[in-house]
Amino acid sequence: MSGVNEIRSTFLDYFRKEGHEVVASSPLVPRNDPTLMFTNAGMVQFKNVFTGLEKRNYSRATTAQKSVRAGGKHNDLDNVGYTARHLTFFEMLGNFSFGDYFKERAIELAWNLITREFGLKRDKLLVTVYHTDDEAAGYWKKIAGFSDDRIIRIPTSDNFWAMGDTGPCGPCSEIFIDRGEHIWGGPPGSPEEDGDRFLEFWNLVFMQYEQVTKDERIDLPRPSIDTGMGLERMASILQGVESVFETDLFRHLIEAASSALGRGPDPDTVGSFRVIADHLRSSCFLVADGVLPSNEGRGYVLRRIMRRAMRHAQLLGARDPLMWRLVPALVREMGQAYPELVRGEQMITETLKLEETRFRKTLVRGLGLLSEATEKLGAGDMLDGETAFKLYDTYGFPLDLTQDALRQRNISVDLAGFTNAMEQQKAEARKSWAGSGEAATETVWFPVREKHGATEFLGYETEQAEGLIQALVRDGKIVDSAAKGEAVAVVVNQTPFYGESGGQVGDTGVISGEGFLIEIADTQKKADGLFVHLGKVADGTVNTGATVELKVDHARRSRLRANHSATHLIHEALREVLGTHVAQKGSLVAPERLRFDISHNKPISPDELEEVERMANEIVVQNNPVTTRLMSVDDAIAEGAMALFGEKYGDEVRVVSMGTGLHGGKANRPYSVELCGGTHVRATGDIGLVRIVSDSAVAAGVRRIEALTGEAARKHLDEQDKRLRAVAAALKISPADVPARVEALLDERKKLEKELTEARKKLALGDRSPAGVPAENETIAGVGFLGKAVSGVAPKDLKPLADAGKKSLGSGIVVFVGAGEDNKASVVVGVTDDLTGRFSAVDLVRVASAALGGQGGGGRPDMAQAGGPDASRA
C-alpha cells in the first residue's frame, strides 16, 4: 500500500469508516471567493461552513483536494525542479470537523492512521504545537506516548493559523518524520530547520478562537478541525524516496517524457524533467477546470506554467511540441480519481499543442533578444529590471523564463526593478477601475438564509404563484417595509421567478399584495439557494410578512425558454460538426438573443456554421417533447449527459433531453442530453427557428457564437432579405446574381489598386527603370542616398517602394516618407545588404520618426518602418 492512488484511497476509506462524509474535490477555480487565485487547500470549499454562513447535512468531512500554488501569495513556481518537495500542483488530503469532535479526537484519528494504517514508526516521528497550547501537548503525550523532547513548542505564526485579520483562528500542530542522519537538516525551531531531514507531512489546525479586533480574541462556541496532509509527501515517505519526484506517479510521468524525447534524465537534466512532470499536472488540471492560457489573471498564470515547461522541453532537445504527447500518461495515472481529466482529454491535448506551437516562435525571438541584452554581462552580474520587463511586456517572454535562461550563466535579474516597472504600468489601469461595491452587501443574505432556509422554486411548473414575504432589504440593510418609489430586494418563501444562473438571466414581472405593487426588474440567487427579487415599489407600501401574488413576465420567459433550449441544440451540433473537444466556456441566455462560448482553436468556417444551424433546426422541426429527469450526478454522466467544466452540482441534478438523434449513430437516443437547472420549452417546435448571426474569437482557444430564435430570428432574416434586394436594385440585377457580381467587382477593384500602386511607385522613383538612377539620388559621405516625400501611397505600400528603390540604387540608403489624409506620416528606411554592417535601418528609422514628432519604430537591419503625428515635417 504505497502507490499514490492506494494512499489516497486508504486515507479516504479510513475517515469514511470513522463517520466522515467523503466530499469530492472542488474545482481549482474557487467558487464565490474572489480573494483566491486558485484553490490551494482542502478547507477552501468549507470556508463558509467554518464561519457559520453555510450549513451542510454532515458535521464531519474528508477530501482529496486538488490544489495549485503558482501566482498570488502562495507561489511555488520558481522553486519547482530545484528542490525535493516544491510543486505547483499537489493533492491535499484532509479531514474536517464542523463543531463535532475537537483536539483530542483529531490527534487520536491522525495518530491511528499514520501508525496503524500507514505503518510509520513512533521513534521516527515528532510534532510541533503552539508554545501556549498545553492542551495539545498533553494529548500528544497521552495518545502517542511522546516525551517532551518529541513535542516542540513553536512561538511563531507558523503554528497559529488565521483565516484573515478577523474571523476564525487557532493553534496548529504539525507532524514531522525524521528521514535520517544522511540528509542535512535540523528539527523545527532549530537553525537548520530549512533542511530536508525533518519533513512536515500533516498539519492539524484547531479552530477555537474568533479574532474580533486586532486586540480582542474570544472563544468560538463550536470549535472545529481543519487538517491537511500532502499526498505526494506521504508517498515519498512510504515509498522510501528522498524526493516527491521519485514517487511512482512522477516516475511514470518522467518515463513518458523520456520516451517521447528519446533520452533519460541525468544529473544535469533531471531538473528539467521534473519541471515538465509537475507543470504537466497543473496545466492539465487547470484546463480541465475551465482555465485557458491568456495574458491576464488565471489564464496568464497557466500560460507561465505551460511556457516554463515548454522552455525546459526545448532545453532537453525537443524540436516539436512535446507536452500534448504526455497527456495520455497523466490520464492513465490520475483519470480514475479525477474523471474530469478523462472527459476533457481532447480539449486539454489541443490546448497544450496550440500553446506550444505559438510559444516556439516567442521562445526563439525572446532568447535572441535576451542574448543581445546580456551579451556584455558575465557571471555574477545582474540584468536590469526594466529590460526584463520589456521582454515580458513587449515580447511576451515571462520573467521566470528570463531567470531560467540566465541561471545557467550565473546572471541574476533585478526583481525590484522589474516589479517597479510592472507597478508603473498597472497604476494607469487602476486609476480607471472602480469596484462594484456588491461584495459589501452580500453578507446581508446569509442571516436571511439561516433564518428562513432556501427559497422553494416553482418556476418549472408555473409562472404565477402565491407566497409570503420573508425579508425586505433596502440599501444593503434588512428593513420592515418599503414605500412607493423605493428600490427594494424581496425574499419570498416560494417563487416562480427564475434566479440568474447557468448563463440564463433572471426573470422579471410583478409582485402584488393588498394595497401595493412591486415591479421586478431582475431576480438573483444569493447565499446558496435564496432567490432575491430586485425591484421598485410602484404603488403603496409593502411590509415583511405580507401575502403576495408573484407573476412572471410570460412573453419574456417564453423567449428565454426558447433561447436556452436552442443553446443546448447548438452545443450538441457544434460537437458533432467540430469534434467532441468542444466544451462550453460560458453563455448568456437573454430574452433577445443567446451567446455561447466554446473551446475551439480556430475560426469556424461558413460551411461548418451552416451545418450547425441546419442540424439545430432539424431538431426544432421534429417538435418532440423536451423531457426532464432528476437523478444523481454519477448516474446522469453514466447515461451520457454532458456536465460543464467547473460547474457546481448538488447531490441531485436535472437532466434535460431533447430531440431524436439522427447523427453520429444516435438514432435511438435523445439528440441532446445535458445537466441543466434552467427553464426550457415544452417541445422543440416552440423554439420556432434558430439563426446563427456571428462567430468570433474572444480569447486564445475560445470562440463565441451568437444566435437568435423565433420571432427575432425571423425579423433578422427579413432584414437581410431587404438589404439583399436593395443591393440588387442598386446593381440593376436580380438578388440571385448579387454574389457573382460582387466577386467580379472586387476582382476589378483589386486589379485597379495594383495598377495604381505601380503608377505611384514609378512616380516616386522619378519614372525611371529599376536599373537606372533616379533624379533624387545623392551621395553623402560616399554612401548612395535616395530620399523622397510621397503622397497618395498607403503605409503598407512604402516597403515595396523601398525595395524597388534599393534595387534601383544598387548600394545605399533609401528613405520614403508618406503623408496620410489625417496629417500623420509613415516613414520607411531601407539599407542595401552591403551596408547593413555599418548602418541599421532600425536606428535610422527611429531618428526619422523623432523628426516627425514620433518615437520608436522597428524592423530588420535592412528594412524598418515607423510613424509620426506631424506630416508637415515630411
N, C-alpha and C positions, 0 to 999 in steps of 0.2 A: 504493500500500500504506500508507494512513494511517488507514483506518477502524479502530475499536476491535476489531471481530471479526477483521479481517485481521491486525492487530498481534498479537493473541493467537495466531492460527494460525501466523504466521511464527515467533514465539518457540518454540512447542512443536515445530513441524516442524524447526527448526534443531537443537534439542537431541536430538530423536529421531534425526536423521542423525548426531549425534555420540555415539550409543550410549547414550542415556538412555531409561529406561522412562517413558512418559507415564502418569502416575498421575492418576486422577480427583480432583477437589476433594473433600475431606472435608466433612461437614456443618458448619454454623455452630455447632451444639451439640457441643462436644468430647467424644469418647468416652474414658471412663476417665481423665479429668483434671479432678477437682473444683476445681482451683486456678484454672481459667479460666471466666469468664462466657460468652465466645464465642470461636470460632476467630478469631485476629487476625493470623496469619502462616502462611506456607506450611510452616514446619518443625513446626508443632504435631502433625500426623499422623505425623511421623517421630521424635517425641521419644524413644520407647523404642528406636528404631533407633540414634540417635546415642549413647545411653547404653549400648548393648550388651544391653539387656534383650529385644530383639526382633530376629529375623532375617528378612530378605526375600530373595527369589530374584534380586535385582539389586543392584548396588553404585552405580548412577547413576540418578537420577530427575529428572523435570521436571514441574511442575504449574502450573495456573492456579487459584489457591486463592481462593474467595470468603471475605471477611473482614468482620468488624464491629468497630468501635471505638466503643462507646457504653455506658458503665457500667463500674464497676470501675476498675482502674489506668489502662487505656487508654481515655480517654473524649473523643471529639472532638465530641460532640453540640452543645455550646453555641457552637462556632466555625462550624458549618456554615451557609452562606448569607452569612457576613460576611467570609470570606477566599477567596482564589483556589484553594486546594488542599485544604482540610479536607473530609472525607467521613465519614459513619457507615458506609457500605458501600463497599468497594473490592475490586478484584481484585489479588492479589499473584502476579506471575509469578516463578517460581524454578527454579533448578537445584541439585541436591544430589549430593554425593559422600560415600559412606559408606566411608571408608578406601580409596578408589580414588585419583583424582587429587587434587592439593592446590593450593597457592598459585599456582604458575606457570601451570598449565593453566587454573585458574579465571579468572585475569586474561586469559589468551590467548583463551579462549572468549567472555568478556564483550566484549573489545575487537573481536574479529572480528564479533560480532553487531551491535554498535551502529554500527560504521563501514562494514561491507560490506553487511549486510542492511538496516539502518535508515538508512544513509547520513549519519550525523552527522559534522560536520567536526571534525578534531582541534583546530584553533585555538579552537574554542568549548568544549572540554572541559577539565576539571581534576579531580583526585582528592584525597582525603584518605587518610592512613594513620595508624596509631597511632604516637606520637612515637618509640618504640623499635623499630619494625618496619622495620629496614633492608632486610630480605629483600623485603618487598612493594614498597618504594620502588625497589629495584633492578630488579625485574621490570617495573614500570611504565616505567622508563627504557628497558629492553631491548625490550619488546614495543610500547609506544606511542610511544617516542621522546620522552617528556616531559622537559623540563628541570626543574631543581629548583623553579623558581617555580610550576610546574604541579602539584607534589606537595606538598600542605600537611600538615604533621605536627601532629596534634591530641593533646594530653596528657590529655584528659578521658575520662570513661566513654562519651561519645558514640561513640568509636571503639574501645571494648573491650566485647565482648558476653559476658554470663554467663547461664547458664540459671537460676542461683539462688545462694545463699550458698556452696553447694558444687556440684561437678559440672563438666561440660564448659564451657570458656570460651575466648576467644581474641580477637585483634585484628580490627578491621574496616577495610575500605577502601570509601569511598563515592565514587560517580561523580556529578559535577555538570556542568551545562551553563550557560554564560553566555548569558542571554537578551537582553542588550543594555543599553547605557547609558541608554536611555529608561525603564528600570524601576529604581526605587530599590532599593539593597541592596549589600552587600559580600560578598566571598568568605568561606567558612567560617573561623572563627577570628578574624574582624575584628569591630569594634564594630557594624558594620551587617549582620551575618550573618543577622539575622531578616528582612531584606527579601526580595523575591521575584525579584531579578535572577538570583541563582545558585540554580538548582533542583536539589536532590538527587533522582535518579531510580532509582539502583540501589545496593544495599548488599551487599558481599561479606564474609561472615563466615568467618574462618579458625579453625576449632575445633582448636587444637593443644595446649591445656593441660587439666589437671583440677585444680580448686580442691579440695584435700583438707581444709584447715582455713583459718581466716582468714589465717594467716601462711605456709601451705605450698601451693605450686603445682608440679605435676610435668608432664612431657611426656606427652601421650596416645600410646599405642602405634600407633594408627591415626588420624592427623589426618583431619578431614572438612571439607566445604564446605557452607555454607548461604547462599543468596543470595535477595534479594527485590527485585523491580522493580515499582513501582506502575504498573499498566497505564494508568490514567487520566492519570497524569503524563506517561508516554511518549506517549500520544495527543495531549496538548496540545502537546508538543514537535514531533512530526511533522506536526501539523496547523497549526502556526504560530500558535497562540492563546495568550493570556496566562492563561487560567483553565481548569481542568478542566471547568467548566460550559459552556464554549463548544465543547467537542468534539462530534463527530457524535451520539454516544449521548445525551448530555444535551440537545443541541439538539432532538432529536426528541421527547424526553420533555417538554421545556418547550413545544414546539409543541402537543403533545397537551393539556397543561394550558391553554394559551392558547385553543385551540379550544373546550374544554369550558366555560371561563369567559367566552368572548366578549370577551376583551381580552388584549393582549400585554404583556410586561414593559416598564417604563420605569425611569429611574434611581431612582425612589422605591420601586418594587415588585419589582425584579429579585431582591433577596434572598429574598423570599417564594417566587418561582417556583423558585429554586434549592433552597430548603429542601424544597419539595414534591417536586421531581425526585429529590433524594438520599434523602429519607425513604421515598418510594415504593419504591425499590430495597431498602432494608434491611427495610422492613415485609414486602414480598412474599417475599423470600428467607427471612426468619425463619419466616414462616407455612409456607412450603413445606418447611422442615426441622423442622416439628412444634411450633414455639413459638406459643402463643396468648396474647392480651392478658389480664393478670391483675393482681393487686395485690401480687405478690411475685416476687422473683428475676428470671429472664429475661423472664417474662411482663410484669413491671412495666416493664422497660426498653423492651420492644416497645410497650407502651401509651404510654409517654412519647414515643417516636418518632412513633407514629401521631398522637397528640394534638397534638404540636407542628406536624406538617404540617397537620392539620385546622384549627388555630388560624390558620395563615398562609393557608389556603384561605378562611377566614372574613374575614380582613383584605382579601383580594382580591375580596370581594363574593359568595362562594359562599353561597347560601341553602339549598341541599340538599346531601346527601353527595356529595363530589367524587372522593375517592381511588379508590374502586372502579371508577370510569369510566375510569381511566387504566391499569388492569391490562393490557388487551389491547395497549396501546402498548409496555409493558415486555416482554411475552411476545414480541412481534414482534422487538424488538431483541436479546433475550438468550435466548430459548427454545431456539434451536438449540444453543447452547453449554451450556445448563443445562436439560435436558429436565424436571427436577423442576418447573419453572415451568409447563410445558405440562400435566403430569399434575395439578398442584394448582391450576390456574387458577380453577376454580369455587369451591373451598374458600377460596382467597385473596380472591376477589371478595366472597364472602358475609361473610367475617370483617371485611374493611375496611368494608363497608357497615353491618354491625351495630354495630361500634365507633363509627363516626362518628355514626350515629343516636343512640346512647346519649350520646355526648360532647357533642352540641349542647346538651342540657339542662344538663349540668355546666358548659359554657362560659358560657352566659347567666347562670347562677346565680353562678359564680365571678367573672366580670367585674363583676357587680353588687356582690358583697361586697368585691372588691378596690377598686372605686371608692369605697365607703363608708370603707374602711380608710385610703385615701390622699387623701381629699378635702382635708385640711389640709396636704398635702405639696406642695412645689414643686420646681423644677429644682435639682438638686444635693443634695436631701435623700435620706434612707435609710429604707426600710421596715424595721421591726424584725423580727428573725428569728423570734420567737415567733408573730407574726401570719402570716408567710409559711408557717410550719409548720402552723398551724391550718388555713389554706386548703388545704394539701396533705393533712393527716391527716384532717380532719373532712369536707371538701367535695370531696376528690379532685382538687384543682387543682394540678398539678405545679409544682415550683419554676421550671423553665425557662420555663413559660408566664407565671408571675408576672414573671419577669425580662424576657421578651419584651414583655409588655404595658406595663411601666414604662419600658423602654428609650426608647420614643418620647417620654416626658415627662422624660427625663434623671434618673430616680429609680433609685437602686441598692437592693440588698437586703442586709441584714446576714447574710452567709453563715455567719459564725462562730456567730451566734445561732441560725440555722436548724439547723446541724449539731449544736449543743449540745442543742437541743430534741429532735432525732431520736435522738441517742445516749441521752438520758434515757429515751425511750420504749423503746428497744431493750434497755436494761440489764435490765429486768424479764424480758424474754423469754430473755436469755442465762442468767439465774440457773437457769432450769428446763431448760436444754438440756445434754445430755451427749453427746459423740461415741461412736460405736460401738466405736472402737478397732480396727476391722477393717483400716484402711489400714496400721497399723503392722506387720501380719503379712503383707501382700500380697507384699512383695518376696521372701519366702522361696520363692515358687513359680518365680521366674524362673531361678535356677540349676538347679532340677529340670528345667524345660523345656529349658534349654540342654544339659543332660547327656543326657537321655533322649528328647527330642523330644516331639511331640504324642501324646496317647493315641488309640489306634485305637478308634473307636466301633462296636460290633457290634449295638447295640440295635434297628436297623431290621429285622434278620432273626431275632434270638433274644433270649430273656430269661435265658439261662443260658450261662455260658462259663467256660473256664479262663484263668488269667492268672498273671503273675509280679509280685510286689510290687517296685516300683522305689524307693519312698520312703515313709517314715513321718514325720509331723510332729505334734509334741505341744507345746502352749503356744507356738506360733509358731516352733519350732526343729526342725530335722531331727534325728531320733533313729534309733537302730539297732533298737529294739524297743519294745513296749508290752505291759504286763501286764494281767491281769484287773482290770476296774473303771476303767481309764484311758480317757479320751476321746482319740481319735486320728484324724488325717486320713490316708487311704491313697491312694497313687497306684499304679496297675497299668498294665502295658503295653497292655492292651486290656480293654474293659469293655462289658457290655450295659446298664449303668446310664446313664440319660439325665441329663446335667448341666443344671441350671436355665438356661433361655434362651428368648427369644421368648415370654415370658409363661408358659411351661409350667414347673411346679415340678420339682425334681429327684426322681429315683427313690429308693425305699427298698428294703431287703431284707437279705441276709446275705452276708458273705464268710467262707469257712471254709477251713481247711487242716489239716494234720496236728497235732492237739492244741490247736487254738484255733478260736474263733468270734467274729466281729465283727458286731454288729448295726448296720446302716447306717441313719441317720435322715435323711440328705439327701445329694445329690450336686450339686456346684457346678463351674462351668467357671472356670479361672484361667489367667493367663499365655498367652492366645492358643492354646487347644487342649488344655490339661491338664485331665483330669477328676479331681476330688478328691472322694473318698468320705468323708463325715464320720460317724463312728460311735463306738461304745464297745465295748471288748473284753469280751465276755460270759463267755468261758471261755479259760483257757490264756494263753500268751504268744506274740505274733506278732513275727516278725523280718523285716527287709528281705531280699529275695531269695527269700522263701518262695513256693512254688507254691500257688495258691489256686483255689477254685471260687467264682464270683460268681453269685448268684441273685437276680433282681429279684422284688419282691412282685407276683405276677401279677395278683391281683384289683385292686390299686390301680392298676397300669399300665393295665389294661383300662378303668377309669373315666377315667383321664387321656386315653387314646386317644379315647374317645367324646366327652369334653368338648372336646378340641382340634378334632376334626373338626366338631363342632357349631358351634364358633366360626366356622369358615370358611363354613358354610352360613348362619348368621345374618348374617355380614358381607355376603355377596352379596345376601341377601334385603333387608337394610336399604338397600343401594344401589339396588335395583330399586324399593322402595316409597317411599323418601325422596328419592332422587336420587344422581347419581354424585359429588356433592360429599362424600358420606360417606367418611371415611377413618379407619382405626384409629389411635387415640391412645394405646392402652395395653391390656393384657389380663392376666388371671390365669387360668391353666388349672390348677385344683386337682382332686384326686380327688372332692371332694364337690360342687363347683359350678364354674361358669365366670363370669367377669366380663369385660365387653367395653366399652371406652370409645371413643366415636366423635365425630367432628366434626359437630355439628348444632346450629343456633342457636335451636331452640325445642322445647318438650315434644313427645314423640311421643304421638299420640292413641291411645286404646284400640283403635280400628278399625285403625290402622296397625300396632300391635303384634300384633294378632290375625292380620293378613295376613302379617306377617313370620314368625310362628310357623307358620302354615299352610303357607307356601312351604317352610320348612325341613323340616317333617315330610313334605311331599310327596316331597322328595328322599330322606328316610330310608326311606320306604315302597318306593321304587324298588329299593332293595337292590342297586344297581350297584357293581361293584368300584371301590375307590379306587386310582388309579394314581399312580406317582411316576416322574419322569424327571430325569436330570441333564443340564444344559445351561448355556451361558453366560448371564450376566445379560441381555445385549443381545438374544439370541435369545429368551429367556423373555418379556421385555417385548414384543418384536415379535409374539409369539404371543398376547398379551393377558393374560399373567399379571400379577397385582397385586403390586407391590412396596410396602413400607411406608415412609412418610416417616422419614428419619433412621436407618433400619436399615442395618447394615454387612453387605455381601455379598462373598463371595470371588469368584474367577475363575469357579468352577463352583458352580451352585446347584441345590437340589432344587425341582422344580416339582410340586406336589400338585394333582391334578384329581379332582373327584368329582361324581357326578350327571349327568343328561342335562338340558340346558337346555330348559325348556318355556315360558320367559317372555322377553319383550323380543326376540323374533326370534332366539333362540339354539338352535333346536330340534336342530341337528346338531352342537352344540358342548357340551363339559362345562359343567355349571352353574356350578361354582366352580373357578377356576384361580389359585393363589397360590404365591409363593415362600415356602417354609417348611422349616425344619430339624427340626420337631417330630415326634412319633410320632402315627400315625393308625390308624383302624380299617381292617380289610381290605375291608369293604363297608359302604355307608351304613346298611344294616339293623342293623349291630352297635351303632349309636347308640341304637336302641330307640325313643326318644321325646324330643322337645325341648319344654321348657316354660319360657317366659319368665316370671319371677316379679316383676321390677321394672324400672322406668325412672326415673332421677333425674338431676339436674344436679350435676356435680362441679366445674365451672368455667364461665366465660363461653364459650359455644360448644361445650361438651363434655357429652355425655350418657353415662350409664353404664347398660348393660344387664346384668342378672344372670339366669342361666338354669340349669336343671337338665336332666340327661339320664337315660335308662334307668330303673333302679330308684328312684333319688332323685326323678325326675320323677313316677313312678307313686305313690310314697308321698305326695308333695306334693298330688297330685290327690285321693288318698284322704282326706287330712286336710281339704282344702277341702270335700269332699263331706260329711264328718261334721259340720263346722261349719254347713254349709247346712241339713242335716237337723235339727240342734239348734235353729237359729233358727226353722225352720218349725214344729217341735214347740212351741216357746215361744209362737208366734203362733197356734197351732192352725189352720194352713193347710198346703197341700201345698208342697213345695220349689219347684215351678214358679211359685207365686203370690207368692214372697217379694219379688222386685224391686218389683212393683206395690204391695205392702202397705208396704214400707219407704218408697217415694216418697210414699205417702199420709200416713204418719206424720210424715215430715219436713215436708210442707206444713202439716200440722196444728200441729206444733211452731212453725214459723215464724209462723203466724198468732197463736198464743198469746203468743209472745215479743213480737210487735208490740203486742198489746193490753196486756201487762204494762208495756212501756216507756211507753206513753201514760198508763197509770194512775199510774205513778211520776212522770211529768212533771207531771201535774195536782196530785199530792200535793206535789211540790216547789215548785210555783208557788202554793200556797195554794188550789188547786182553784178558781181564778178564770179567766175567759175571757181570751184573749190581749190583748184591748183594755182590760181592767181593770188596776188597780194592785194587786199582791199586798200582803198584810199585812206582809211583811218589807221593803217599800220604805222607804228613808230618803233624806234629803237631807243631804249632807255638803259643806260649803263651797260650797253652791249647785249641787252635782252629784248627780244621782239615783244611788242605790246599792241594789242588790239582792244580798244575800249569804245563803247558807244551806248548812249541812252536811246532806247527804242520805245515806241508807243504801239498800242494795239496788240501786244504779244502777251499771252497768258503766262503766269508764273511757271506752269508745267512745261511750257514750250521754250523756256530760256535755256535749259540744259541741252536739248538737241541743237539749239542755236550755237551754244558754246562749243559743242563737239565739232560742228561744222567750222567754226572759227579756228579752233585748234588745228584742224586738218588743213585749212586754208593757210594758216600762219606757218606751219611746219615746226617751228620751235619758238616758244614764247609763252606769254601770259595773256589770257583773254578775259575781259570783263564786260558783261552786258547788264544794264540797269533798265528794268521795265517799270513804267508808271501806270498804276491802275486808276480806274474811274473814281475810286474812293480816296484818292490822293495818297495812297500807300504805295511804297516802292518794293520791288523784288530785285535782288542782285544775285548774279551767279558769277563765279570765278573759276576758270579752267587753267590748269598748268600742264604743258606737254610733258610726256613721260621723262624726257631727257633732263628736265629741270626740277623734278619733284625732290631730288636730294638737296636742292638749295632753297626751294620755295614750297610752302604748304598752302594749298588753296583754302584750307580751313582758317589759317591765320590771316590770310589776306581778306577773306570774305567778312571776317569779324571787324576788321578795320573799315571796310566799305560800309558795313551795317551801321557802325558807330557814326560815320559821316552822314548817314541818312536818318539819324536820330534813333536808331535801334540798338539792340545788343544781342550777342550770341551769334548763332549760325552753326552749321555742321555739314559734314560730308566726308569725302576722302581727300588725300593729299593732292589728287589730280583734278578733283571737281567738288565744289562746295556751294551751298546756297544759303541765303539769309534774306531778311526783310527789314524795312524801316517805315516809320509812320509819316515821313515827310518826303513826298515825291518831288517837291520843288527843288530839292538839293541834287537831283539826279544829274 
